[in-house]
Amino acid sequence: MSGSSITDCEGFHRRDFLTIGAGGLFGLTLSQLLHLQAQAAADEKVKKRANAVLMLWLGGGPSHQDMWDLKPEASEGIRSLFQPIPTKADGVYISEHLPKTAQAADKIAIVRSLSHTIPAHGPASVFMTTGNKPTPTLSYPSMGSLAAKLMTVEKGVPPYVSFNNNNQGSSGYLGTAYNPFIIESSGSSMRVRNIQLPSSITLDTLEKRDKLIKGFDETFRSLDRSADLIDGLDAFHKQALEILRSDKTKKAFDLDQERATVRERYGSTQFGRGVLAARRLVEAGVRFATISLGGWDTHGKNFDELSKKLLPSLDQTLSALVEDLNNRGLLDSTIVYCAGEFGRTPKINKNAGRDHWARSMAVVLAGGGLKRGYVHGSTDAQGMVPANDPCTPDDVAATIFHCLGIDPHTELTTSTGRPIQLFREGRVIEKLIA
């Protein structure tokens, strides 16, 4: 039994005594005590700052010392070939290949002191996307799945979506109902996988079992051939039916409703279109969206890959998203999280690349009650390890959920009845909170 639940014979909690103090307790009337208890409960409740998260996933491991944490004074063979440039955040410098983001830096926070101990893609990705260190005994849900579980959405709106199917969105112990809805792109069109009706089927026939079985693709047909289809589908697929009945998601995918200047600002790449669609989905009520940009595993030709392809694409779309959200008055209620699974070695290898390095890395956060124009922590002179204010992936996850108004130590229950805290070791990074 926890200390906070221990009461004496009159029902006083031990924490009440410790909070009020012995001298004050016996001088209080019952109404005064109840008022203090109510006030304490209100103070303990996590303040909600954000309604949604947009996660830009840089799969492969982005080179932090060529992007967010350049070390121009480091020795040759370690320092970046890129030059640092000033930003709109006083005293903050980032890569010369991120000029547009530099102009939006007064609206973002850069965490330079993030680290963990897993230099392998798969488990490191799990750690970063779930906020829990992987273990063979339990499959943790992604942050998107947790948001889908703990946050409400209107009917017809998917709570959690993932673009480009990065396979980093498992619902873990929460079960299938909290998996992401996968967004597929084909040219300029987008759709939610497996919940698009063939042209021969209309919404009027949606409730008719026989026609519905023939109309859905093989994935849905294989789920349930004997029971009543609608009643037999689990919560995830019931949500899919609600999306089919609604036009909110469909409208979000219609990027032609945006001004041409906005579409151009995000970029014509699949990544740019996906991020713009994700912003529109958040406006429609989606709680968590992950959009992937792969290719960051730069063991060879690191500087060519970054300067000619990866950084220009990220720079255009990330800066567009932050500025667009800010101009629409949505940045205060939307968290932008730009991250990969780890950083890359300070030492440049013989192939002009950098290898896996988890002991130091950097991520970018914006909006949702987080500080703007702020750099959290630092690394040593060569970018090897954090030097100040070290933090871990579970700390970042705890901070994000704190801003969503969700206690990061909330307990959920597995299918076997085991209680699990959201982020068992994560602590809110108070210095990041505005």
C-alpha positions in Angstrom: 0.0 0.0 0.0 1.4 3.4 -0.9 2.1 6.0 1.7 -0.4 8.4 0.2 -3.3 6.0 0.8 -2.6 5.4 4.5 -5.3 6.9 6.7 -5.8 7.1 10.5 -8.9 6.1 12.3 -10.7 9.3 11.4 -9.9 9.0 7.7 -7.2 11.6 7.4 -4.6 10.9 4.7 -1.0 11.0 5.8 -0.2 13.4 3.0 -2.9 15.8 4.4 -1.0 15.9 7.7 2.3 16.4 6.0 1.0 19.1 3.7 -0.9 21.1 6.3 1.4 20.6 9.2 0.6 19.5 12.7 0.1 23.0 14.0 -2.4 24.0 11.3 -4.3 20.7 11.1 -6.0 20.9 14.5 -7.0 24.6 14.0 -9.0 23.9 10.8 -12.7 23.5 10.6 -14.0 20.7 8.4 -15.1 23.1 5.7 -11.6 24.7 5.6 -10.0 21.3 5.4 -12.2 20.2 2.5 -11.4 23.5 0.7 -7.7 22.8 1.1 -8.1 19.3 -0.1 -10.0 20.5 -3.2 -7.3 23.1 -3.9 -4.5 20.6 -3.5 -6.3 18.3 -6.0 -6.6 21.1 -8.5 -3.0 22.0 -8.1 -1.9 18.3 -8.6 -3.9 18.0 -11.8 -1.8 18.3 -14.9 -2.5 21.5 -16.8 -3.4 20.7 -20.5 -1.5 22.9 -22.9 -1.8 20.9 -26.2 -4.5 19.0 -28.0 -2.4 17.1 -30.6 1.1 16.0 -31.6 2.7 16.1 -35.1 5.8 13.8 -35.1 8.3 14.2 -38.0 10.2 10.9 -37.9 13.7 10.9 -39.4 14.3 7.2 -39.8 17.8 6.0 -39.8 19.4 8.3 -37.3 20.0 12.0 -38.2 23.4 13.4 -37.7 22.9 15.9 -34.9 26.4 17.5 -35.2 25.7 18.4 -38.8 22.2 19.8 -38.1 21.5 21.1 -34.6 24.7 20.9 -32.6 27.7 21.9 -34.8 31.1 21.9 -33.2 33.2 24.3 -35.4 36.0 24.3 -32.9 36.3 20.5 -32.8 39.3 18.8 -34.4 39.4 17.8 -38.1 37.8 14.4 -38.6 35.1 15.3 -36.1 33.8 18.8 -36.9 31.2 19.1 -39.6 32.0 20.2 -43.1 29.0 22.5 -42.8 29.2 26.0 -41.3 27.0 27.1 -38.4 24.6 30.1 -39.2 22.9 32.4 -36.7 19.1 32.0 -36.2 16.3 34.2 -35.0 16.8 32.8 -31.5 19.5 34.9 -29.8 22.8 33.1 -29.6 21.6 29.9 -31.3 23.4 28.6 -34.4 22.4 25.6 -36.6 23.6 24.2 -39.9 23.9 26.4 -43.0 21.7 23.8 -44.8 18.7 24.7 -42.6 18.3 28.4 -43.4 14.5 28.4 -43.4 14.4 26.7 -40.0 16.9 29.2 -38.8 14.3 31.9 -39.5 11.8 30.0 -37.5 14.1 29.2 -34.6 12.5 31.7 -32.3 9.4 29.4 -32.3 11.2 26.1 -31.5 13.2 24.4 -28.8 16.3 22.3 -29.6 17.2 19.6 -27.1 20.9 19.0 -27.5 21.5 16.8 -24.4 19.4 13.8 -25.3 21.0 10.4 -25.0 20.4 6.7 -24.5 22.4 3.4 -24.8 20.8 1.6 -27.8 22.7 2.0 -31.1 20.5 -0.5 -33.0 17.8 0.8 -35.3 14.9 -1.3 -34.2 15.1 -1.2 -30.4 16.2 2.5 -30.5 13.2 3.4 -32.6 11.0 1.6 -30.1 12.5 3.6 -27.2 12.1 6.9 -29.0 8.5 6.3 -30.2 7.2 4.6 -27.0 9.1 6.5 -24.3 10.0 3.2 -22.7 13.2 1.2 -23.0 12.4 -2.0 -24.9 12.1 -5.3 -22.9 11.5 -8.8 -24.1 8.7 -9.3 -21.6 6.4 -6.5 -22.7 5.5 -4.7 -25.9 5.0 -1.0 -25.1 2.5 1.1 -27.1 3.7 4.0 -29.2 3.0 7.5 -28.0 0.4 7.7 -30.7 -1.4 4.7 -29.4 -1.3 6.1 -25.9 -2.8 9.3 -27.2 -5.5 7.3 -29.0 -6.3 5.5 -25.8 -6.3 8.5 -23.5 -7.6 11.4 -25.6 -11.1 11.7 -27.1 -12.0 12.4 -30.7 -15.2 13.0 -32.6 -16.8 10.3 -34.6 -15.4 10.0 -38.1 -12.0 11.2 -37.1 -9.1 8.8 -36.6 -7.3 9.5 -33.4 -3.9 8.3 -34.6 -2.6 8.3 -38.1 0.8 7.3 -39.6 2.0 8.4 -43.0 4.3 6.3 -45.2 3.9 3.3 -42.8 7.1 3.6 -40.8 6.3 0.5 -38.8 7.0 2.5 -35.6 3.4 2.7 -34.4 2.6 -0.5 -32.7 -0.2 -0.4 -30.1 1.7 -2.9 -27.9 -0.2 -4.1 -24.8 -3.1 -1.8 -25.6 -4.3 -4.1 -28.4 -5.4 -3.7 -32.0 -8.0 -1.0 -31.3 -5.2 1.6 -30.8 -3.0 0.9 -33.8 -2.5 3.8 -36.2 -4.6 4.3 -39.3 -2.1 4.1 -42.1 -2.2 6.8 -44.7 -1.2 5.7 -48.2 -0.1 8.1 -50.9 -0.4 7.6 -54.6 0.7 10.6 -56.7 -1.2 13.5 -55.3 -4.0 11.5 -53.7 -4.1 10.0 -50.2 -6.4 7.6 -48.4 -6.6 5.6 -45.2 -5.5 2.1 -46.0 -8.3 -0.6 -46.3 -11.2 1.7 -45.6 -12.0 3.1 -49.1 -15.2 1.7 -50.7 -15.1 0.5 -54.2 -17.1 2.7 -56.6 -19.8 0.0 -56.9 -20.5 0.3 -53.1 -22.2 3.4 -51.6 -22.7 4.5 -48.1 -26.4 3.5 -48.4 -25.3 -0.1 -48.6 -22.7 0.1 -45.8 -25.0 -1.6 -43.3 -25.9 -4.5 -45.6 -23.7 -7.4 -44.6 -23.5 -9.3 -47.9 -22.7 -6.3 -50.1 -20.2 -5.0 -47.6 -18.3 -8.3 -47.5 -18.0 -8.2 -51.3 -17.1 -4.5 -51.3 -14.3 -4.4 -48.8 -10.8 -5.4 -49.8 -9.4 -8.8 -48.7 -8.0 -7.5 -45.4 -11.5 -6.7 -44.1 -13.2 -9.7 -45.7 -10.7 -12.1 -43.9 -11.5 -10.7 -40.5 -15.0 -12.1 -40.1 -16.9 -14.4 -42.4 -19.5 -15.9 -40.1 -20.6 -13.4 -37.5 -22.5 -10.2 -38.2 -19.9 -7.9 -39.7 -20.7 -4.7 -37.9 -21.1 -6.3 -34.5 -18.1 -8.6 -35.0 -15.6 -5.9 -35.8 -13.4 -4.7 -33.0 -13.1 -1.0 -31.9 -10.5 -0.2 -34.5 -12.6 -1.3 -37.4 -15.7 0.3 -36.0 -13.7 3.5 -36.1 -12.9 2.7 -39.7 -16.6 2.5 -40.6 -17.2 5.8 -38.9 -14.5 7.4 -41.0 -16.2 6.0 -44.1 -19.5 7.6 -43.1 -17.7 11.0 -42.4 -16.2 13.4 -44.8 -13.9 15.1 -42.3 -10.9 12.9 -43.2 -11.6 13.0 -46.9 -11.7 16.9 -46.8 -8.4 16.9 -44.9 -6.7 15.0 -47.8 -8.0 17.5 -50.3 -4.9 19.7 -50.4 -6.3 21.7 -53.3 -8.4 23.5 -50.6 -5.2 25.2 -49.5 -3.8 28.2 -51.2 -1.2 27.5 -53.8 1.4 29.5 -51.8 0.8 27.3 -48.8 1.2 24.1 -50.8 4.4 25.4 -52.4 5.7 26.4 -49.0 5.4 22.8 -47.6 7.0 21.4 -50.8 5.8 19.1 -53.5 7.6 16.0 -52.1 5.6 13.2 -50.5 7.0 14.3 -47.2 5.8 17.9 -47.7 2.3 16.9 -48.8 2.1 14.4 -45.9 2.9 17.0 -43.3 0.4 19.5 -44.8 -2.3 16.8 -44.8 -1.3 16.0 -41.2 -1.8 19.6 -40.2 -5.2 19.5 -41.8 -6.1 16.3 -40.0 -5.1 17.9 -36.7 -7.5 20.7 -37.5 -10.1 18.1 -38.1 -9.5 16.6 -34.6 -6.7 14.0 -35.0 -4.7 13.7 -31.9 -1.4 12.2 -33.1 0.1 12.0 -36.5 3.5 10.6 -37.6 5.0 11.5 -40.9 8.2 9.8 -42.0 11.2 11.0 -43.9 13.7 8.2 -44.3 17.3 8.0 -45.5 19.2 9.3 -42.5 21.4 6.2 -42.1 24.4 7.9 -43.6 27.3 5.5 -43.1 28.7 6.8 -46.4 28.6 10.2 -48.2 27.0 11.7 -45.2 27.6 15.3 -46.3 26.4 14.8 -49.8 23.2 13.1 -48.7 22.5 15.8 -46.1 23.3 18.8 -48.2 21.8 17.8 -51.5 18.7 15.9 -50.4 17.8 15.4 -46.8 18.4 18.8 -45.2 16.7 20.9 -47.9 13.6 18.7 -47.7 13.4 18.8 -44.0 14.3 22.5 -43.8 11.5 23.5 -46.2 8.8 21.4 -44.6 9.6 21.7 -40.9 9.9 25.5 -41.1 6.7 25.7 -43.1 4.8 23.6 -40.5 6.0 25.7 -37.6 5.3 29.0 -39.2 1.9 27.8 -40.6 0.7 26.6 -37.3 1.9 29.8 -35.7 0.1 32.0 -38.3 -3.1 30.0 -37.8 -3.0 30.3 -34.0 -2.5 26.5 -33.7 1.1 26.3 -32.5 0.1 26.9 -28.8 -2.2 23.9 -28.9 -0.1 21.6 -31.2 3.2 19.9 -30.4 5.7 19.4 -33.2 8.3 16.8 -32.5 11.1 16.1 -34.9 13.3 13.2 -34.1 15.1 10.0 -35.2 16.2 6.9 -33.3 19.7 8.1 -32.4 22.4 10.4 -33.5 25.6 9.7 -35.4 29.3 9.3 -34.4 31.2 12.5 -33.9 34.1 10.8 -35.7 33.8 10.8 -39.5 34.5 7.3 -41.0 36.6 6.4 -44.0 33.6 6.6 -46.3 32.9 10.2 -45.4 30.0 9.0 -43.3 29.1 8.8 -39.7 28.0 5.7 -37.9 25.4 4.9 -35.2 25.7 6.9 -32.0 23.1 6.9 -29.2 25.2 8.5 -26.5 24.4 12.0 -27.8 21.7 13.2 -30.1 19.4 16.2 -30.6 15.7 16.6 -31.3 13.5 19.6 -32.0 10.2 20.4 -30.3 7.8 23.3 -30.8 4.4 24.5 -29.6 2.0 23.1 -27.1 3.2 25.0 -24.0 6.9 24.5 -24.7 9.5 27.2 -24.6 10.3 29.1 -27.9 13.8 30.1 -29.0 15.3 27.8 -26.4 18.2 25.4 -26.4 18.1 22.7 -23.7 21.4 21.2 -22.6 24.7 20.9 -24.3 27.3 18.3 -25.3 31.0 18.2 -24.7 33.5 19.9 -27.0 33.4 17.0 -29.5 29.7 16.2 -29.2 30.4 12.8 -27.6 28.1 13.0 -24.6 25.8 15.4 -22.8 27.6 18.0 -20.7 24.7 19.8 -19.1 21.0 18.9 -18.4 21.1 15.4 -19.7 17.8 13.8 -20.6 16.5 10.6 -22.1 13.7 9.5 -24.5 11.3 8.7 -21.7 11.9 12.2 -20.3 10.9 13.8 -23.6 7.8 11.5 -23.8 6.8 12.4 -20.2 7.2 16.1 -21.1 5.0 15.8 -24.2 2.2 14.0 -22.3 2.5 16.5 -19.5 1.7 19.2 -22.1 -1.2 17.1 -23.4 -2.7 17.2 -19.9 -1.9 13.6 -19.1 0.0 12.6 -16.0 3.0 10.7 -17.4 2.8 8.3 -14.5 -0.8 7.3 -15.2 -1.3 3.6 -14.9 -2.9 1.4 -17.6 -3.6 -2.3 -17.5 -2.4 -5.0 -19.8 -4.6 -7.8 -21.0 -3.3 -9.9 -18.2 -4.2 -7.4 -15.6 -0.7 -6.0 -15.0 -0.6 -2.3 -14.1 1.9 -0.3 -16.2 2.8 3.3 -15.9 2.9 5.3 -19.1 6.6 6.1 -18.8 8.0 4.2 -16.0 11.3 6.1 -15.7 10.4 9.4 -17.5 10.5 12.7 -15.7 9.1 16.0 -17.0 11.8 18.3 -18.3 10.6 21.4 -16.4 13.1 23.7 -18.1 11.3 23.0 -21.4 7.9 24.1 -20.2 7.1 27.7 -21.0 
